[in-house]
Amino acid sequence: MLRILRRCPSDRTDALEIEYVADDDNDEELLQFIPQAFPNLRRLNILRHRRRETDAVPVVRPRSFCPRFYTRL
């Protein structure tokens, strides 16, 4: 997913939805890249799936990779 997103950064994108299979090797790098590549995002939806049902996939809070995406309703 990171390789794909690196090809299409845009300051015009205001909404982004991505769906991918979790990869422990670059999950954190992917989540840190998104706000840099898409600085004007107002809405972000991430669907992250496990590779296998038995795999543990840690929950990532929005504040941990980009505090400005976190808003209170």
ZAPAMAR-404433 format. One record per residue: residue number from 1; residue in three letters; x, y negated, z negated of N, C-alpha, C, O in turn. Coordinates in pm, whole numbers, always signed. Atoms other than C-alpha are relative to their C-alpha. Layout:
residues N
<r num="NUM" residuo="ALA" n_u="X" n_v="Y" n_w="Z" ca_u="X" ca_v="Y" ca_w="Z" c_u="X" c_v="Y" c_w="Z" o_u="X" o_v="Y" o_w="Z"/>
...
//
This chain:
residues 73
<r num="1" residuo="MET" n_u="+83" n_v="+119" n_w="+0" ca_u="+0" ca_v="+0" ca_w="+0" c_u="+87" c_v="-125" c_w="+0" o_u="+58" o_v="-222" o_w="+71"/>
<r num="2" residuo="LEU" n_u="-90" n_v="+115" n_w="+7" ca_u="+281" ca_v="-238" ca_w="-85" c_u="+61" c_v="-30" c_w="+137" o_u="+71" o_v="-146" o_w="+177"/>
<r num="3" residuo="ARG" n_u="-59" n_v="+18" n_w="-133" ca_u="+442" ca_v="-183" ca_w="+255" c_u="-100" c_v="-68" c_w="+95" o_u="-61" o_v="-154" o_w="+174"/>
<r num="4" residuo="ILE" n_u="+104" n_v="+61" n_w="-84" ca_u="+113" ca_v="-275" ca_w="+426" c_u="-21" c_v="-146" c_w="-37" o_u="-24" o_v="-233" o_w="+50"/>
<r num="5" residuo="LEU" n_u="+25" n_v="+137" n_w="+44" ca_u="+52" ca_v="-585" ca_w="+216" c_u="+116" c_v="-94" c_w="+29" o_u="+96" o_v="-214" o_w="+49"/>
<r num="6" residuo="ARG" n_u="-116" n_v="+84" n_w="-32" ca_u="+405" ca_v="-710" ca_w="+279" c_u="-5" c_v="-52" c_w="+143" o_u="+58" o_v="-153" o_w="+175"/>
<r num="7" residuo="ARG" n_u="+11" n_v="+42" n_w="-141" ca_u="+315" ca_v="-738" ca_w="+648" c_u="-104" c_v="-109" c_w="+20" o_u="-108" o_v="-171" o_w="+127"/>
<r num="8" residuo="CYS" n_u="+111" n_v="+94" n_w="-24" ca_u="+17" ca_v="-965" ca_w="+593" c_u="-23" c_v="-101" c_w="-112" o_u="-138" o_v="-126" o_w="-147"/>
<r num="9" residuo="PRO" n_u="+25" n_v="+104" n_w="+101" ca_u="+74" ca_v="-1228" ca_w="+322" c_u="-68" c_v="-120" c_w="+64" o_u="-44" o_v="-152" o_w="+181"/>
<r num="10" residuo="SER" n_u="+73" n_v="+113" n_w="-56" ca_u="-152" ca_v="-1526" ca_w="+365" c_u="-46" c_v="-95" c_w="-110" o_u="-98" o_v="-52" o_w="-213"/>
<r num="11" residuo="ASP" n_u="+51" n_v="+97" n_w="+96" ca_u="-228" ca_v="-1846" ca_w="+182" c_u="-146" c_v="-35" c_w="+31" o_u="-206" o_v="-115" o_w="-41"/>
<r num="12" residuo="ARG" n_u="+141" n_v="+23" n_w="-34" ca_u="-571" ca_v="-1847" ca_w="+352" c_u="-94" c_v="+103" c_w="-62" o_u="-215" o_v="+82" o_w="-66"/>
<r num="13" residuo="THR" n_u="+82" n_v="-106" n_w="+57" ca_u="-694" ca_v="-1528" ca_w="+186" c_u="-50" c_v="-42" c_w="-137" o_u="+29" o_v="-77" o_w="-224"/>
<r num="14" residuo="ASP" n_u="+55" n_v="+35" n_w="+131" ca_u="-932" ca_v="-1602" ca_w="-101" c_u="-68" c_v="+119" c_w="-67" o_u="-106" o_v="+110" o_w="-184"/>
<r num="15" residuo="ALA" n_u="+58" n_v="-122" n_w="+58" ca_u="-1074" ca_v="-1250" ca_w="-154" c_u="+74" c_v="+120" c_w="+57" o_u="+105" o_v="+124" o_w="+176"/>
<r num="16" residuo="LEU" n_u="-74" n_v="-117" n_w="-42" ca_u="-899" ca_v="-916" ca_w="-140" c_u="-52" c_v="+122" c_w="-75" o_u="-73" o_v="+117" o_w="-196"/>
<r num="17" residuo="GLU" n_u="+37" n_v="-128" n_w="+61" ca_u="-1009" ca_v="-558" ca_w="-203" c_u="+94" c_v="+105" c_w="+55" o_u="+107" o_v="+122" o_w="+176"/>
<r num="18" residuo="ILE" n_u="-89" n_v="-108" n_w="-43" ca_u="-761" ca_v="-274" ca_w="-196" c_u="-37" c_v="+128" c_w="-73" o_u="-84" o_v="+125" o_w="-187"/>
<r num="19" residuo="GLU" n_u="+28" n_v="-131" n_w="+56" ca_u="-805" ca_v="+96" ca_w="-258" c_u="+118" c_v="+89" c_w="+37" o_u="+156" o_v="+99" o_w="+154"/>
<r num="20" residuo="TYR" n_u="-118" n_v="-81" n_w="-27" ca_u="-511" ca_v="+331" ca_w="-295" c_u="+15" c_v="+109" c_w="-105" o_u="-48" o_v="+106" o_w="-211"/>
<r num="21" residuo="VAL" n_u="-34" n_v="-107" n_w="+93" ca_u="-376" ca_v="+644" ca_w="-461" c_u="+119" c_v="-48" c_w="-82" o_u="+218" o_v="-95" o_w="-26"/>
<r num="22" residuo="ALA" n_u="-104" n_v="+50" n_w="+91" ca_u="-163" ca_v="+558" ca_w="-765" c_u="+134" c_v="+64" c_w="+31" o_u="+144" o_v="+184" o_w="+56"/>
<r num="23" residuo="ASP" n_u="-137" n_v="-44" n_w="-23" ca_u="+211" ca_v="+584" ca_w="-715" c_u="+84" c_v="-62" c_w="-110" o_u="+108" o_v="-182" o_w="-111"/>
<r num="24" residuo="ASP" n_u="-73" n_v="+51" n_w="+116" ca_u="+413" ca_v="+554" ca_w="-1033" c_u="+126" c_v="-77" c_w="+40" o_u="+173" o_v="-162" o_w="-36"/>
<r num="25" residuo="ASP" n_u="-125" n_v="+63" n_w="-40" ca_u="+717" ca_v="+442" ca_w="-835" c_u="-15" c_v="-149" c_w="+30" o_u="+79" o_v="-225" o_w="+7"/>
<r num="26" residuo="ASN" n_u="+8" n_v="+142" n_w="-36" ca_u="+578" ca_v="+109" ca_w="-716" c_u="-131" c_v="-67" c_w="-39" o_u="-164" o_v="-173" o_w="+15"/>
<r num="27" residuo="ASP" n_u="+125" n_v="+63" n_w="+45" ca_u="+247" ca_v="+37" ca_w="-891" c_u="+24" c_v="-139" c_w="-57" o_u="-45" o_v="-235" o_w="-20"/>
<r num="28" residuo="GLU" n_u="-27" n_v="+129" n_w="+63" ca_u="+394" ca_v="-243" ca_w="-1098" c_u="+49" c_v="-102" c_w="+103" o_u="+10" o_v="-219" o_w="+99"/>
<r num="29" residuo="GLU" n_u="-49" n_v="+89" n_w="-105" ca_u="+576" ca_v="-390" ca_w="-799" c_u="-114" c_v="-49" c_w="+88" o_u="-118" o_v="-166" o_w="+126"/>
<r num="30" residuo="LEU" n_u="+117" n_v="+37" n_w="-80" ca_u="+253" ca_v="-388" ca_w="-599" c_u="-83" c_v="-106" c_w="-72" o_u="-120" o_v="-207" o_w="-12"/>
<r num="31" residuo="LEU" n_u="+84" n_v="+93" n_w="+76" ca_u="+58" ca_v="-565" ca_w="-874" c_u="+67" c_v="-136" c_w="-20" o_u="-2" o_v="-237" o_w="-30"/>
<r num="32" residuo="GLN" n_u="-70" n_v="+127" n_w="+13" ca_u="+325" ca_v="-831" ca_w="-912" c_u="+12" c_v="-72" c_w="+135" o_u="+24" o_v="-194" o_w="+140"/>
<r num="33" residuo="PHE" n_u="-11" n_v="+58" n_w="-134" ca_u="+345" ca_v="-885" ca_w="-536" c_u="-127" c_v="-73" c_w="+43" o_u="-119" o_v="-175" o_w="+111"/>
<r num="34" residuo="ILE" n_u="+128" n_v="+54" n_w="-47" ca_u="-25" ca_v="-962" ca_w="-484" c_u="-14" c_v="-151" c_w="-24" o_u="-44" o_v="-222" o_w="+72"/>
<r num="35" residuo="PRO" n_u="+17" n_v="+145" n_w="+18" ca_u="-36" ca_v="-1309" ca_w="-646" c_u="+105" c_v="-84" c_w="+73" o_u="+80" o_v="-201" o_w="+104"/>
<r num="36" residuo="GLN" n_u="-103" n_v="+73" n_w="-76" ca_u="+287" ca_v="-1409" ca_w="-470" c_u="-38" c_v="-8" c_w="+148" o_u="-20" o_v="-112" o_w="+211"/>
<r num="37" residuo="ALA" n_u="+32" n_v="-7" n_w="-143" ca_u="+166" ca_v="-1301" ca_w="-125" c_u="-132" c_v="-69" c_w="+33" o_u="-152" o_v="-116" o_w="+145"/>
<r num="38" residuo="PHE" n_u="+132" n_v="+57" n_w="-21" ca_u="-189" ca_v="-1432" ca_w="-168" c_u="-29" c_v="-103" c_w="-109" o_u="-111" o_v="-77" o_w="-197"/>
<r num="39" residuo="PRO" n_u="+7" n_v="+98" n_w="+110" ca_u="-160" ca_v="-1747" ca_w="-382" c_u="-136" c_v="-64" c_w="-21" o_u="-162" o_v="-120" o_w="-128"/>
<r num="40" residuo="ASN" n_u="+131" n_v="+65" n_w="+14" ca_u="-516" ca_v="-1870" ca_w="-319" c_u="-113" c_v="+98" c_w="-27" o_u="-230" o_v="+66" o_w="-6"/>
<r num="41" residuo="LEU" n_u="+104" n_v="-98" n_w="+32" ca_u="-700" ca_v="-1555" ca_w="-423" c_u="-91" c_v="-53" c_w="-110" o_u="-45" o_v="-107" o_w="-211"/>
<r num="42" residuo="ARG" n_u="+99" n_v="+35" n_w="+102" ca_u="-1018" ca_v="-1625" ca_w="-613" c_u="-71" c_v="+126" c_w="-49" o_u="-128" o_v="+129" o_w="-158"/>
<r num="43" residuo="ARG" n_u="+63" n_v="-127" n_w="+37" ca_u="-1147" ca_v="-1266" ca_w="-616" c_u="+92" c_v="+114" c_w="+43" o_u="+140" o_v="+118" o_w="+156"/>
<r num="44" residuo="LEU" n_u="-85" n_v="-116" n_w="-27" ca_u="-948" ca_v="-943" ca_w="-638" c_u="-68" c_v="+123" c_w="-57" o_u="-104" o_v="+127" o_w="-174"/>
<r num="45" residuo="ASN" n_u="+58" n_v="-127" n_w="+43" ca_u="-1092" ca_v="-592" ca_w="-654" c_u="+99" c_v="+110" c_w="+35" o_u="+136" o_v="+127" o_w="+151"/>
<r num="46" residuo="ILE" n_u="-97" n_v="-107" n_w="-21" ca_u="-853" ca_v="-300" ca_w="-700" c_u="-63" c_v="+132" c_w="-42" o_u="-112" o_v="+146" o_w="-154"/>
<r num="47" residuo="LEU" n_u="+47" n_v="-136" n_w="+27" ca_u="-962" ca_v="+64" ca_w="-678" c_u="+122" c_v="+91" c_w="+10" o_u="+174" o_v="+114" o_w="+119"/>
<r num="48" residuo="ARG" n_u="-121" n_v="-82" n_w="+6" ca_u="-675" ca_v="+286" ca_w="-787" c_u="-39" c_v="+141" c_w="-39" o_u="-101" o_v="+162" o_w="-144"/>
<r num="49" residuo="HIS" n_u="+38" n_v="-139" n_w="+22" ca_u="-716" ca_v="+664" ca_w="-766" c_u="+121" c_v="+83" c_w="-42" o_u="+235" o_v="+50" o_w="-10"/>
<r num="50" residuo="ARG" n_u="-106" n_v="-94" n_w="+39" ca_u="-516" ca_v="+947" ca_w="-920" c_u="+34" c_v="+92" c_w="+116" o_u="-50" o_v="+123" o_w="+200"/>
<r num="51" residuo="ARG" n_u="-42" n_v="-96" n_w="-103" ca_u="-315" ca_v="+1176" ca_w="-698" c_u="-65" c_v="+135" c_w="-26" o_u="-114" o_v="+200" o_w="+66"/>
<r num="52" residuo="ARG" n_u="+66" n_v="-125" n_w="+41" ca_u="-448" ca_v="+1478" ca_w="-891" c_u="-87" c_v="-32" c_w="-121" o_u="-60" o_v="-125" o_w="-196"/>
<r num="53" residuo="GLU" n_u="+94" n_v="+21" n_w="+112" ca_u="-732" ca_v="+1502" ca_w="-1142" c_u="+72" c_v="+2" c_w="-135" o_u="+31" o_v="-66" o_w="-228"/>
<r num="54" residuo="THR" n_u="-71" n_v="-14" n_w="+128" ca_u="-484" ca_v="+1596" ca_w="-1415" c_u="+104" c_v="-110" c_w="-24" o_u="+157" o_v="-121" o_w="-134"/>
<r num="55" residuo="ASP" n_u="-98" n_v="+108" n_w="+16" ca_u="-254" ca_v="+1297" ca_w="-1354" c_u="-54" c_v="-108" c_w="-93" o_u="-171" o_v="-146" o_w="-86"/>
<r num="56" residuo="ALA" n_u="+37" n_v="+113" n_w="+86" ca_u="-258" ca_v="+1028" ca_w="-1618" c_u="+37" c_v="-129" c_w="+73" o_u="+152" o_v="-148" o_w="+113"/>
<r num="57" residuo="VAL" n_u="-25" n_v="+129" n_w="-65" ca_u="-293" ca_v="+683" ca_w="-1463" c_u="-30" c_v="-108" c_w="-102" o_u="-145" o_v="-126" o_w="-141"/>
<r num="58" residuo="PRO" n_u="+23" n_v="+103" n_w="+101" ca_u="-243" ca_v="+399" ca_w="-1709" c_u="-89" c_v="-113" c_w="+51" o_u="-85" o_v="-149" o_w="+168"/>
<r num="59" residuo="VAL" n_u="+86" n_v="+113" n_w="-33" ca_u="-497" ca_v="+121" ca_w="-1714" c_u="+85" c_v="-126" c_w="-4" o_u="+164" o_v="-146" o_w="-97"/>
<r num="60" residuo="VAL" n_u="-76" n_v="+125" n_w="-7" ca_u="-352" ca_v="-213" ca_w="-1612" c_u="-98" c_v="-115" c_w="-18" o_u="-199" o_v="-122" o_w="+51"/>
<r num="61" residuo="ARG" n_u="+84" n_v="+116" n_w="+25" ca_u="-504" ca_v="-532" ca_w="-1746" c_u="+43" c_v="-115" c_w="+91" o_u="+162" o_v="-133" o_w="+114"/>
<r num="62" residuo="PRO" n_u="-35" n_v="+111" n_w="-89" ca_u="-521" ca_v="-835" ca_w="-1514" c_u="+102" c_v="-96" c_w="-58" o_u="+188" o_v="-147" o_w="+14"/>
<r num="63" residuo="ARG" n_u="-94" n_v="+94" n_w="+62" ca_u="-333" ca_v="-1051" ca_w="-1761" c_u="+144" c_v="+46" c_w="+10" o_u="+237" o_v="-35" o_w="+9"/>
<r num="64" residuo="SER" n_u="-137" n_v="-51" n_w="-1" ca_u="-33" ca_v="-822" ca_w="-1740" c_u="+73" c_v="-28" c_w="+129" o_u="+197" o_v="-28" o_w="+130"/>
<r num="65" residuo="PHE" n_u="-71" n_v="+29" n_w="-124" ca_u="+41" ca_v="-904" ca_w="-1376" c_u="-29" c_v="-137" c_w="+56" o_u="+48" o_v="-187" o_w="+138"/>
<r num="66" residuo="CYS" n_u="+26" n_v="+137" n_w="-46" ca_u="-122" ca_v="-1240" ca_w="-1316" c_u="-107" c_v="-64" c_w="-87" o_u="-226" o_v="-44" o_w="-63"/>
<r num="67" residuo="PRO" n_u="+97" n_v="+59" n_w="+93" ca_u="-286" ca_v="-1439" ca_w="-1595" c_u="-104" c_v="-89" c_w="+67" o_u="-215" o_v="-102" o_w="+15"/>
<r num="68" residuo="ARG" n_u="+98" n_v="+91" n_w="-60" ca_u="-456" ca_v="-1681" ca_w="-1356" c_u="-118" c_v="+73" c_w="+62" o_u="-221" o_v="+11" o_w="+89"/>
<r num="69" residuo="PHE" n_u="+112" n_v="-77" n_w="-52" ca_u="-674" ca_v="-1399" ca_w="-1218" c_u="-101" c_v="+33" c_w="-109" o_u="-216" o_v="+67" o_w="-81"/>
<r num="70" residuo="TYR" n_u="+88" n_v="-38" n_w="+110" ca_u="-820" ca_v="-1338" ca_w="-1561" c_u="-90" c_v="-117" c_w="-36" o_u="-43" o_v="-226" o_w="-68"/>
<r num="71" residuo="THR" n_u="+96" n_v="+103" n_w="+39" ca_u="-1135" ca_v="-1535" ca_w="-1631" c_u="-103" c_v="+60" c_w="-94" o_u="-132" o_v="+180" o_w="-88"/>
<r num="72" residuo="ARG" n_u="+106" n_v="-45" n_w="+90" ca_u="-1397" ca_v="-1512" ca_w="-1899" c_u="-134" c_v="-37" c_w="+60" o_u="-151" o_v="-146" o_w="+115"/>
<r num="73" residuo="LEU" n_u="+135" n_v="+26" n_w="-51" ca_u="-1759" ca_v="-1485" ca_w="-1799" c_u="-86" c_v="-55" c_w="-111" o_u="-204" o_v="-84" o_w="-89"/>
//
